[in-house]
Amino acid sequence: MAEKQKRTFSGRDTSQGYIVLKTPLRRAIFIAGLAGIVIVSLLLALA
């Protein structure tokens, strides 16, 4: 059997992405989308 080598990675090296909500407009669109999902799901639950 081959031995597996244990490697260590820093948190910066294992980052999966980057922050895309850098501008206030993008943040507002994101929050409005989340609020819209909640409102639609509430309306569907009450209907």
N, C-alpha and C positions, 0 to 999 in steps of 0.2 A: 504494500500500500504506500502511496505517496503521501508524505506529510504535508499538510497545508501550512503555508506560511502565514503567520498572523501579521497583518499590516495595520498600522494606526493612521487615521486620517484626522485632520483638524476640522473643526466645524465649518470653516471657510471653504475648505476643499470639497466638502460633501453637500454644499448648498444646492438645492434643486432648482432654484430660479432666482428671480430678482423682483423687486417691488415695482409694479407697474402703475400704482396709484400715486404718482408723484405730484400731479397737478390737482388743484382744487376741483376742476371740472370733472376729471376722471373719478375722483373720490365721490363727488355728488352723483354721478351717473351710476356708480357701483352701489351706493347706499339706496338710491331710488329703485334700482332693480331688486335689491333685497326686500325693500318695503313692498314693492309691487307683488312679489311672490307671496309674501305673508298675507297681503290683502286679498289676493285672488284665492288663496287656499282657504281663508276664512269665509269668503263669499260662497265658495263651493261647498264648504262644510255646512253652512247655514241654509243652503238652497234645497 
